Amino acid sequence: MSHTPNPTMRAAILEKHDAPFTVVDLPRPVAGPGQVLVRIKASGVNPLDLKIRAGEAGHARHALPAILGMDLAGVVERVGDGVDTFRPGDEVYGLTGGVGGIQGSLAELAAVDARLLAPKPANLTMREAAALPLVFITAWEGLVDRAALRAGQTVLVQGGAGGVGHVAVQIALALGATVFAVDGAAKAPLLRRLGAEPIDRDEALESYLARCTGGRGFDLVYDAVGGPVLDASFKAVARFGHVVSTLGWGTHALAPLSFKAASYSGVFALLPLLTGEGGAHHGEILREASRMVEGGKIVPMVDPRRFGLDTVGEAHAALAARTATGKIVIDIAADGRS
């Protein structure tokens, strides 16, 4: 006798901004053409999730009620028409929704654009894999796609111990750069373990420019902080260098950049979800991520605390309190088979 799947799934719904999450039973999604149905095992929590929940992310709108959660790791359950890259049973991960009206990963199942997915790194748990997609794609697009990082260059990562920053440090090192990273003094041991030369964020720009580059500046500056730190990045870059930022929508004076004939690029990893353009490239980036992880070049940091669909609010509170040591990941119980 054939097994009939449960026609519903559990999901955490946000009904209105700043409200608690509600766990409900919803109809199972169906994989349409070009999609795969993924049984979600883990969902990564990003700072942008908190802004979307609060209604403060005009650049990443998600009409409510909605299912949040951008990163996922899980197992392919069904394959839609036209998909030949995955089969049922494949372990996958990706940046797949949670913005632009696309269902997020705080649910047991999701019908996902197959182009956004890649095979999960074999040496990572589901939790570790769910911590990577947004931060790796964001770091890679800045360092490689925008700034064309080359071996032998000097790289400064602003916010080097953060979610995007700690991955940017590792990618740059793996590609042969000499890496310096600015963060709080307490983060110096972590940055050294990653292989970067730490710079205390309280040290004057002129001081570390002289100490680290002889006053020349850095070939590439990756800014994951924004605001005044992006202004400092324009002053920290070398002549003909490149500044990339994940938070470049403030008001900034470009003269320090222009007088050095340097370049600036913005990084916005959500574009494929919001516009439909570039999804296949995200899948390609995550395949590269899997190769680098399996080669021991990238190690994601995951906070050890455990959360589930019933405690999503607690996970968000932990991120907001800045007490996390690594990425906060939510375990998604899936019909007792997680």
PyMOL commands that set and color helices and strands:
alter all, ss='L'
color gray80, all
select helices_A, chain A and resi 47-54+58-60+114-116+126-130+133-146+163-174+185-194+205-213+228-236+255-258+271-275+279-294+309-320
alter helices_A, ss='H'
color red, helices_A
select strands_A, chain A and resi 8-14+21-27+35-44+71-79+91-95+109-113+117-119+154-158+178-183+197-200+218-223+237-245+263-266+329-331
alter strands_A, ss='S'
color yellow, strands_A
deselect
rebuild
show_as cartoon
